[in-house]
Amino acid sequence: MRCLLTIAVKKRSRKLGELNGYAEEMLSGGRTIAVYHREEEIGNRFDKRNKEAMDAYEAFYTEYCEFLIEYSENPADFTLLA
């Protein structure tokens, strides 16, 4: 279970990093985007990346909640930490 949580945390962090990098890049290039009238396209790309980041966060949250439920039912089960 711990391994699944680690994978979920890494994926969530990676997706949030990608989203943050994309947003920073688009904000720094705002004038260029406006000159070429690409605001809608950039907004759609941001929405897609934001959804991916939120999906990764929801997957992490689900895994974490399942872990907490299993742990609360049997806190002496050390296999949950493997």
ZATORLO-229653 format. One line per 2 residues: number of its first residue (from 0); their letters; for each residue x, y negated, z negated of N, C-alpha, C. Coordinates in nm, 4 decimals. Atoms other than C-alpha are relative to their C-alpha. Layout:
! ZATORLO-229653
NUM = A = X,Y,Z,X,Y,Z,X,Y,Z  ...
***
This chain:
! ZATORLO-229653
0 = MR = 0.0831,0.1194,0.0000,0.0000,0.0000,0.0000,0.0870,-0.1249,0.0000  -0.0871,0.1171,0.0077,0.2809,-0.2395,-0.0859,0.0595,-0.0328,0.1364
2 = CL = -0.0554,0.0187,-0.1335,0.4299,-0.1874,0.2597,-0.1006,-0.0718,0.0905  0.1036,0.0658,-0.0800,0.0986,-0.2863,0.4205,-0.0128,-0.1468,-0.0369
4 = LT = 0.0072,0.1399,0.0435,0.0882,-0.6019,0.2103,0.1191,-0.0789,0.0544  -0.1197,0.0676,-0.0506,0.4438,-0.6890,0.3138,-0.0155,-0.0314,0.1484
6 = IA = 0.0227,0.0201,-0.1432,0.3549,-0.6455,0.6810,-0.1021,-0.1117,0.0210  0.1045,0.1015,-0.0140,0.0415,-0.8575,0.6387,0.0534,-0.1389,-0.0357
8 = VK = -0.0579,0.1287,0.0402,0.2354,-1.1337,0.4600,0.0926,-0.0518,0.1095  -0.0920,0.0415,-0.1065,0.5023,-1.1398,0.7307,-0.0751,-0.0478,0.1232
10 = KR = 0.0782,0.0397,-0.1176,0.2443,-1.1552,1.0088,-0.0688,-0.1341,-0.0255  0.0668,0.1257,0.0341,0.0521,-1.4300,0.8301,0.0986,-0.1154,0.0040
12 = SR = -0.1017,0.1048,0.0021,0.3685,-1.6306,0.7740,0.0479,-0.0342,0.1406  -0.0442,0.0224,-0.1372,0.4804,-1.5852,1.1344,-0.1030,-0.0804,0.0781
14 = KL = 0.1065,0.0706,-0.0730,0.1442,-1.6995,1.2724,-0.0146,-0.1442,-0.0475  0.0082,0.1374,0.0511,0.1323,-2.0033,1.0438,0.1202,-0.0817,0.0459
16 = GE = -0.1190,0.0679,-0.0508,0.4877,-2.0911,1.1468,-0.0146,-0.0373,0.1463  0.0227,0.0281,-0.1416,0.3956,-2.0645,1.5141,-0.0985,-0.1166,0.0168
18 = LN = 0.1001,0.1064,-0.0071,0.0918,-2.2851,1.4596,0.0613,-0.1336,-0.0403  -0.0642,0.1222,0.0466,0.2946,-2.5414,1.2670,0.0968,-0.0542,0.1049
20 = GY = -0.0944,0.0411,-0.1038,0.5651,-2.5498,1.5341,-0.0714,-0.0571,0.1216  0.0774,0.0472,-0.1150,0.3082,-2.5893,1.8101,-0.0589,-0.1374,-0.0284
22 = AE = 0.0604,0.1284,0.0357,0.1304,-2.8720,1.6281,0.1057,-0.1102,-0.0016  -0.1072,0.0994,0.0057,0.4594,-3.0525,1.5642,0.0465,-0.0385,0.1405
24 = EM = -0.0423,0.0250,-0.1371,0.5618,-3.0166,1.9279,-0.1027,-0.0856,0.0747  0.1044,0.0749,-0.0697,0.2276,-3.1469,2.0536,-0.0125,-0.1429,-0.0539
26 = LS = 0.0067,0.1348,0.0566,0.2276,-3.4412,1.8131,0.1160,-0.0863,0.0494  -0.1151,0.0780,-0.0474,0.5757,-3.5461,1.9215,-0.0112,-0.0315,0.1488
28 = GG = 0.0172,0.0237,-0.1437,0.4725,-3.5220,2.2878,-0.1352,-0.0586,0.0345  0.1356,0.0520,-0.0192,0.1393,-3.6992,2.2458,-0.0166,-0.0926,0.1186
30 = RT = 0.0107,0.0947,-0.1126,0.2082,-3.9742,2.4969,0.0056,0.0722,0.1336  -0.0123,-0.0762,-0.1241,0.3165,-3.7302,2.7656,-0.1282,0.0776,0.0278
32 = IA = 0.1246,-0.0747,-0.0151,0.0072,-3.5183,2.7056,-0.1110,-0.0926,0.0486  0.1040,0.0966,-0.0386,-0.2142,-3.8261,2.7356,0.0198,-0.0480,0.1437
34 = VY = -0.0278,0.0486,-0.1357,-0.0422,-3.9482,3.0542,-0.0495,0.1010,0.1040  0.0399,-0.1046,-0.0948,-0.1120,-3.6150,3.2255,-0.1413,0.0537,-0.0264
36 = HR = 0.1396,-0.0364,0.0305,-0.4655,-3.5893,3.0794,-0.0136,0.1484,-0.0355  -0.0002,-0.1413,0.0396,-0.3945,-3.2532,2.9135,-0.0561,0.0210,-0.1400
38 = EE = 0.0479,-0.0081,0.1375,-0.5669,-3.3240,2.5819,-0.0912,0.1206,-0.0232  0.0953,-0.1114,0.0183,-0.8456,-3.0694,2.6331,0.0718,0.1343,0.0049
40 = EI = -0.0742,-0.1254,-0.0118,-0.6086,-2.7942,2.7457,0.0840,0.0253,-0.1260  -0.0820,-0.0122,0.1202,-0.3758,-2.8597,2.4505,-0.0882,0.0326,-0.1205
42 = GN = 0.0938,-0.0290,0.1084,-0.6747,-2.8625,2.2152,-0.0465,0.1447,0.0023  0.0426,-0.1402,-0.0131,-0.7909,-2.5259,2.3507,0.1117,0.0956,-0.0424
44 = RF = -0.1126,-0.0838,0.0414,-0.4436,-2.3787,2.3052,0.0171,-0.0021,-0.1520  -0.0102,0.0108,0.1452,-0.4330,-2.5107,1.9496,-0.1091,0.0834,-0.0668
46 = DK = 0.1099,-0.0780,0.0568,-0.7748,-2.3591,1.8768,0.0306,0.1491,0.0025  -0.0342,-0.1423,-0.0112,-0.6515,-2.0200,2.0020,0.1050,0.0387,-0.1045
48 = RN = -0.1060,-0.0310,0.0972,-0.3375,-2.0324,1.7879,-0.0516,-0.0114,-0.1434  0.0587,0.0145,0.1330,-0.5351,-2.1536,1.4884,-0.0840,0.1228,-0.0355
50 = KE = 0.0813,-0.1199,0.0246,-0.7764,-1.8597,1.5249,0.0905,0.1192,-0.0309  -0.0936,-0.1094,0.0268,-0.4820,-1.6169,1.5405,0.0578,-0.0109,-0.1409
52 = AM = -0.0550,0.0211,0.1343,-0.3353,-1.7706,1.2249,-0.1045,0.0329,-0.1066  0.1061,-0.0278,0.0974,-0.6687,-1.7513,1.0426,-0.0325,0.1489,-0.0052
54 = DA = 0.0226,-0.1452,-0.0021,-0.7217,-1.3909,1.1545,0.1089,0.0723,-0.0784  -0.1108,-0.0607,0.0748,-0.3773,-1.3025,1.0172,-0.0176,-0.0237,-0.1493
56 = YE = 0.0223,0.0299,0.1414,-0.4622,-1.4748,0.6894,-0.1135,0.0865,-0.0560  0.1121,-0.0829,0.0457,-0.7949,-1.2916,0.6638,0.0414,0.1458,-0.0148
58 = AF = -0.0486,-0.1381,0.0096,-0.6212,-0.9588,0.7306,0.0844,0.0166,-0.1261  -0.0800,-0.0050,0.1223,-0.3703,-1.0345,0.4547,-0.0905,-0.0004,-0.1224
60 = YT = 0.0897,0.0132,0.1150,-0.6478,-1.1372,0.2154,-0.0770,0.1300,-0.0242  0.0723,-0.1268,0.0115,-0.8432,-0.8181,0.2870,0.0896,0.1080,-0.0592
62 = EY = -0.0948,-0.0992,0.0523,-0.5366,-0.5989,0.2282,0.0302,-0.0259,-0.1480  -0.0322,0.0353,0.1376,-0.4561,-0.7849,-0.0921,-0.1156,0.0329,-0.0934
64 = CE = 0.1171,-0.0309,0.0834,-0.8104,-0.7521,-0.2278,-0.0162,0.1504,-0.0193  0.0080,-0.1457,0.0111,-0.8128,-0.3796,-0.1513,0.1053,0.0523,-0.0980
66 = FL = -0.1051,-0.0391,0.0924,-0.4825,-0.3445,-0.3344,-0.0403,-0.0303,-0.1445  0.0397,0.0381,0.1355,-0.6159,-0.5319,-0.6383,-0.1103,0.0899,-0.0543
68 = IE = 0.1078,-0.0897,0.0428,-0.9272,-0.3154,-0.6510,0.0576,0.1360,-0.0388  -0.0611,-0.1292,0.0301,-0.7221,0.0052,-0.6331,0.0841,-0.0068,-0.1278
70 = YS = -0.0849,0.0148,0.1181,-0.4792,-0.1238,-0.8945,-0.0833,-0.0151,-0.1265  0.0838,0.0190,0.1193,-0.7548,-0.2328,-1.1332,-0.0685,0.1301,-0.0413
72 = EN = 0.0620,-0.1287,0.0306,-0.9121,0.1130,-1.1089,0.0994,0.0967,-0.0634  -0.1001,-0.0903,0.0541,-0.5851,0.2863,-1.1932,0.1357,-0.0712,-0.0077
74 = PA = -0.1242,0.0762,0.0089,-0.3048,0.0558,-1.3131,0.1248,0.0863,-0.0241  -0.1155,-0.0880,0.0225,-0.0822,0.3543,-1.3993,0.0451,0.0711,0.1275
76 = DF = -0.0352,-0.0642,-0.1266,-0.0708,0.4700,-1.0369,0.1124,-0.0763,0.0692  -0.1158,0.0688,-0.0558,0.2787,0.3696,-0.9351,0.0173,0.0224,0.1488
78 = TL = -0.0100,-0.0201,-0.1457,0.2299,0.5053,-0.5839,-0.0536,-0.1217,0.0750  0.0513,0.1221,-0.0642,0.0442,0.1791,-0.5103,0.1127,-0.1003,0.0249
80 = LA = -0.1114,0.0933,-0.0119,0.3742,-0.0028,-0.5500,0.1085,0.0489,0.0943  -0.1024,-0.0568,-0.0895,0.5672,0.2217,-0.3124,-0.0165,-0.0495,0.1416
***
